Amino acid sequence: MNCKELISTIAEEKDFAVYEISDFNVEDDIFIDFFLCTKDDFEYFIILNIEFRLIEIVNNLIQVAISTKIRAYLEQNEICSLNHYFDKNSTLIITTEKPNSLTSEEVYRVVSTVEENNYYFKKQVLYFTARELDIFLQNQSQQNSFTEKCSSVVSNLSRYEGFLLGLDEEYDFIARLYEKVPFLNLEVEKENKLNLDNMIAESLVESEIELLPELLELQSESQIDEWIKSIGEAND
């Protein structure tokens, strides 16, 4: 599995419809493969893998070709149709393997030129090393989805501390997934609502519990004052 396929699988886990686009002609003898994902035909994501040395053609060739030719391709191949949201609510997610010969600063500089280009599509560039992807895939449990795995790792405090020290490559890769893949969101379980009645009862002694129903019926300050006064009179 490559990184492009990984992200398309996460899209399927998130209930997106995923369409595979093959041999899409960009220009002359340039052809690309990518995935088109959508949910309710409201937002669209195009997942494309490209060699890092070619990434700069995204702005002046690839995005233009996809924007102007995709509808005809989909219609000709009877894949799906696009509505007006595609033109305004689409994101191009580019995966690319980071060359070992480049520094982080050099990679950031190239990535920024693509992501900061505001024409045609919003853009996210997910760069990675072959080692990072291998570690992530090798550690994948068959019982869990990729979404569940990402949530489990990124929520682990000890692994987060290792990440801060630069000691956890898998955490680093997953953190980048959350940053670059808009539909991958951290799922946090909701805490159970507090049961105030039970909390109050647990804090009372047995004699006080007998008064609890009466206390809970008091709705105003005047009722509370009258109740306190009656208790005082009873104790006199």
N, C-alpha and C positions, 0 to 999 in steps of 0.2 A: 504494500500500500504506500502510495506517495502522499505528500502533504495536501495536494489538491483533493485527492480522494478522501483523505481524513476529514477535511472541512465539509465536503459534500455529505459524508456520513453523519456528521454532527447536525447538518441541516435536516437530514431525514429524521434524526432523533427528535428534532424540534418541530416535527410535523410540516416541514416544507415539502412542496412538490419539487423534485429534482430532475432536470432534463439534461441528458448528455449531448453535447454538440461536438461533432467530429468533422475534421477536414474543412474547417471554416476558412474561406479564402480572405486573407487580409489584403494582399497586393501581389500581383504576378505569381511567383512561385512560393509565396509565404502562406503557409496554412497553420492553423492552431486548433487545439482541442480545449474545450472548457465545459463547465457545468453552469446551467442557468437554474436558479432556485427562486421560488416565490411562495408566498403564503397569502391566500385569499386575493391574489392578483392585485395586491396593494403596494407591496415593496418587492424589489427584485435584487438578487445578488448574483454576480457573475464571478465564478471562481476559476482562475487561470493560473497555470504554472508557466514560468518563463525563465530561461537562463539569465543569470545576473548581468552578463555582458550585453544582453539585448534589452534590458529593462527600460532603457531610455527611449525605445521606440513605442512604448505604451502611449505616451502623450501625443506623438505626431502621426502614428499609424494605427495602432491596434484599437484604441478607443474610438477613433473616427470610423474605422471599418465596422466595428460592432454596432455602433450607434446607427449607421446608415444602411447596413446590409442585413441586420439580424432578422427583421420582420420577413423579408423575402426568403431568407434561408429557412425559417420556421414554417412558413407557408408551403414552400416547395417540398419540404421533407415531412409535412403533416405532423409536426411535433406539438405545437401549441400556438396560441395567439397572445399578443401583448395588448394591453390597454394603454390609456393615456398616462397612467402612473409611471410607466417604464421611463418616460422621458424626464421625469422630475424626481423619481424616488428609487433610483438604482445605485448600487454600490459595486465597484469593481474590486474584488479581493485578489491580489496577486501574490502567489507563493514563489519564493526563489531561494535557492541554496546559496548561502554566503561563501564566497571564495576565501580560502585560508590565507591568501596572499594580501588581502585587504584589511586595514585596521577598522575598528568600530567606527571611528570618525568618518572614514571614507565611505563606509556603508551607509551611515546616517545621511551623508550629503546626497548620495544618489537617491535614496529612498525619499528624502524630503522633496526633491524636484518632481517626483511623481505624485506624492500625496498632497502637495500644495497646489497642484494644478486643478483649477476649479471648473474646467470645461467638461461637458458631456456627462461624466460620472463622478460621484464621490469615490475616493480611492483609499485603499489600505494595502500596504505592502508587508507581508509576513515573511521575514527572512529567518533562516534557520541553518543549522549545520546538519550534515548527514548523521553525525553522532547523536545529536539531540533527538532527532526523529526516531532513530533506531532504539534509543533508550526508552522513549515514550511508548513505542509499539511493543517492545519486548516485555514491558512491565504491565501490559494491558491484561486485565482479567476477563475471562469469557463470561463471567457472571454480571459484569458491570458494563454499562454503555460508556462511550468516551466522555459524554457529558457528566456522568456520575463520577468517573475517574478524575476529571479535571476539578470538580467541586471538592472531592475528598482530599486531593493533594494540596490545593491552594488554601484550604481551611485548616491544614495541619500546622500548628504553631511552631513545632520543632523544625519542620521542613522550611517554614518561612524564615526562621532564624538562620538556617543553613544557606538559604538563598541570599540573604542580606550579606553573608560572608563570602559569597561567590562559590559556594561548595555544592550547590544542587542544580545540575544542568537541566534536569527534567522540570523542576519548578520554574526555572527561568523560561523554558519553552512554553509551558502552560500559561505563565503570566503574559507572555506575548500573544498567545491565542486569545486570551480575554481582551487584550488591548486592540487586536486587529480584526477580530471576527465579531461584528455587531450583534449577531443573534446568539452568541454564547454568553449567557448571563449567569452570574453566581447565584445558585438557588439556596436560599437560607430557610430552614424550617421555621415556621411560625411557632412562637412559644405558646404553651397552653394558657388560656385566659385565667386570670386569678379568680379563685372562688372565695370571695370575701367572707361569706357566711361560714365556710369551713375554717378559714384562717382565724376568724374571731373565736369560733367554738374551741379550736385547739389551744387557744391562749387563755381560756377561762378555766377556773376550778369548777368542780362538780356543782357546788351550790350556786355559782353564777350562771351556769348553763341553763338552770331552770328558769332564769329570768330572760334568757335570750329572745324567745319569741315576742315577749312583751316589749323588749328594747327595740327590736327591729320594726315594730309597728309605729314607733314615734317618728312623725314626719316633720315637725317644726320645733323651733327653739322653745316656744311657749309650752308645747306638750312635754318636752324634756324637762323644763323647769318645774312643771306641775308634778311630773313623775318623781323628780329628786325631792320635792317638798313632801310628797306622800311617803317616801321612804324614810325621811327624817322624822315625820310625825309617828310613823310606825315604830321607830326605834326609841322614841321618848317614853 
